[in-house]
Amino acid sequence: MRFIAPLLLAFALVPMSAVAQQDPAARSPFVVEQTYWIKPGKELQFIGLFEKNRIPLLRAKIKDGRILWARLSRPRFNSANEQWDLRVTVAWRDADSAVEPVAQGKTQLTTEQQIIEELVVERTDVPIQEWNVNISSN
């Protein structure tokens, strides 16, 4: 225990800009891709409810600065049952801003939120890395 206090003090005295310079990932957005597989024939119902209930929450977090950008996509043609139905990619300001506070007590889902949950067959949340490919002609 006596070794922890000096270590914490030493870390506190290091300028935060020096820490950020050492870790480029600390300055880059934390991108998470959510992929949804929906019950067959219910895709449009799910997307309508998602736009009504979840998009306003994303917009509020963009306005607060926690989210830098959000992108929704779906396949133009659904060729196989295994194919995902909706993909939501969110660029959080950093990893800490992606953490949702734990609500005290049990929160009650609205009827529409409950329907959204029931329409989902499978969902994955995957932190991803993105980069641009710049093609320059020499």
Secondary structure as UniProt FT lines:
FT   TURN            2..3
FT   HELIX           4..13
FT   HELIX           16..22
FT   HELIX           24..27
FT   STRAND          30..38
FT   TURN            40..41
FT   HELIX           43..53
FT   HELIX           55..64
FT   STRAND          67..73
FT   TURN            81..82
FT   STRAND          86..92
FT   HELIX           96..98
FT   HELIX           111..119
FT   STRAND          120..128
//
